């Protein structure tokens, strides 16, 4: 059974191009792709559609290609899809090497709940990191449990995995903790109501003492 962890992919070289040939490839369950980078001549290949479709669900997927009996490590750099049917039309693969540091955008994953009625407003959905090609984190967890209204978290505040360094500006806003305007209005109304009740009680007490 093919899973998202089966990164070894058999790639077939292709010499035919054009939309018609690409359609025939896709009809046969394969995906057209091109491999480039590290000063190499671009190589056009066909990839197994079902397996690769599973693998690219993960951001910054690394594929261990087997091509003409040789192994080639590649990073999924771009996935082109049909805007209507969302069928994968083409994939760009960047040549990478084990131990090489590369720059990638890693998704931010919010965990926990802020204090009270506050919510976590995600200002940046990902952050740019420099990481080793074969150790790209799936996401960066950001714990907002119990954080108060008005709290701002920047890229410099993120806890990065070992070996990763921040490539984005440290003052890049990631999350802002805030109470939604409707909730804020409800709090003000409740406070005003409590104050009015207190004033009314004080007035009744004063009248009773006269």
Buried (B, 14 or more C-beta within 10 A) or exposed (E): EEEEEEBEBEBEEBEEEEEEBBEEBBEEEBBBBBBBBEEEEEBBBBBBBEBBBBBBEBBBBBBEBBBEEEEBBBBBBEBEEEEEEEEBBBBBBBBBEEEBBBEBBBBBEBEEEBBEBBBBBBBBEBBBBBBBBBEBBEBBBBEBEEBEBEBBBBBEEBEBEEEBEBBBEEEBBBBBBBBEEEBBEEEEEEEEEEEEEEEEEEEEEEEEEE
